[in-house]
Every structure is written in C-alpha cells, then in structure tokens.
Amino acid sequence: MVGIETEEMLEPADRPQRGPMSDHTSDPHPATDVPERSGAAPRALPEVLDAIADVEGWLTEAQATRLWQAATAVPSGGRIVEIGSFRGRSTIVLALAAPQAEVVAIDPHAGNDRGPQEIHGFEDAADEDFEVFHRNLAAAGVDERVRHVRRFSSEALTEVDGEIDVLYVDGAHRFGPARDDIVRWGRRVRPGGRLLVHDAFSSIGVTLALLTSVAVGADFEYVGRDGSLVEYRARSLTPPARAANLGRHLLQLPWFLRNVLVKVAIVTRLRPLARLLRHDGSTWPY
C-alpha cells in the first residue's frame, strides 16, 4: 500500500475533542427513532453529544450518533460490549444511550494502541489513561453502570457470558489483533445484533481484517458507515446476499485509498497532495 505497512510508521494526528460530521454511506437510521421502553429512558442525542464534548478521542459526532442509534435499540436486559475505550468518549455514548442494558468496556489501559503511532512504549501514560477514563465516566454519571474489564480483549472472552446485542470494536489496529477481535468476539453477537468497527477503510490493518472476515463471510450484512465507523447486522446471508455484501465492501475501497494517500501527504508534508485530496493536511483521517 504505497510503501506503508502499518500505522506505526505514521506521525500522530491532533486529537479532536468533538469531531466534524463525517460522510456516511447506506441506510443511516433516523436520529429520532427511539423505541419506548420501561424503566430508565435513553438520554437524548443532544445531551449525549454535550456529555462527550470535552472527552478526548477520535469519535466524530456522526459516528457518536450511529453508536447512540445502535445502543438505544438494545432491549431491556441486553448487553453491549466495547473493545477499546481509551478515555471514555464512546463508552459514555453507549452507557447514556442504553440505561436498560449491561455495558462492558474492555481496555487494558496498558499504554499500547492508544492512537496513531502510539502502538508501543507509552506505559507511563497507562495509569493516567485509566484514571481519566473513570473520571470522565463519573462526570457523565455512568461510572457505576459500566463494567470495566482491564484486560486485553484476547484474554477477556471468559469475562462476558452469553450473547451480545451490540459489539463495538475499536481496539488494536494491527491486522492480527483486529481480525481476532472481529472474528472471535463477533461470534458472540446474537442474530439481529449489531457489530460496529472503528477505523474501517482508514486503518490498513483494520481494513484488511474486515476484507478477510466479514466481507467474504456469511454472518454479517453491511449496513453503512459514517467516516471510518462501519456498521453490520448479524444475519445468515444466502449466496446472492454474500456476493452483494462483498460488493458493498469493494465500493468503499476508493475512500480507503484516499485515506492512505492522505496519511502519506501528512507524513511527507506534501501539502499540494493534501489539497488535491480536499484535506486540511494535518488532521488524521478517521
């Protein structure tokens, strides 16, 4: 891929607090379509966006909206699992959107895979990330509701019993760990449940993981994406549906190539290339 193998070779981007509304493709759910439930009600989307406005992370408002929509549809007593929490931006969205569900956040806070070019060697930041994560959740009023599993996702499968209604994957972005999260944890998503993966068609490792698993598989149907956040519905696909599903993935590859070129422009400081790609030349694409 134009000489780039992993994100470890790339320079870090500025971490936005409240990202721009990113582009979306296919079947976005109406933002006002929240089913009635007994007990506590989901927090309204504007309140949720306000709650995460100052929380560090790479989740845009459009992506937060898609997470909120998926979480509000979880039935009472259902289960949401998040792999990769960092400082709690997405965790807060899920917890505020689904007070009727169990929310499990899996993140070792070990100083690794923190962001672009922050794969290894940030052990000194680990405890700070852990403390800020819980401080942010407490400020949003959800710290006691979220069960935090401070382990690597590959070691945490036994920490969660039963099926999963919504699985959000934003863990390690290298091919092997990303594919492992998608495949092994994806098996736990109930029929009709949702799988959402961040950095799809942006990170090389995550994109390859998707193309070699769900894109050619028969268990998840492509629903749509907002920027790099892609959503799937768990269902058994017939051979024609599998072919159509693969086609939907292939249609995202031009956007993926554009993101790779943007990263090249950022690393090499080729501002003319960035302008040609209609990018500001400094913000990491996500």
Buried (B, 14 or more C-beta within 10 A) or exposed (E): BEEBEBBBEBEEBEBBEBBEEBEBBEEBBEBEEBEEBEEEEBBBBEEBBEBBEEBBBBBBBBBBBBBBBBBBBBEEEBBBBBBBBBBBBBBBBBBBBBBBBBBBBBBBBBBBBBBBBBBEEBEEBBEEBBEBBBEBBEBBEBBEBBEBBBBBBBEBEEEBEEBBBBBBBBBBBBBEBBBBBBBEBBEBBBEEBBBBBBBBBBBBBBBBBBBBBBBEBBBBBBBBBBBBBBBBBBEEBEEEEBEEBBEBBEEBEEBBEBBBBBBBBBEEEBBEBBEEBEBEBEBBBB
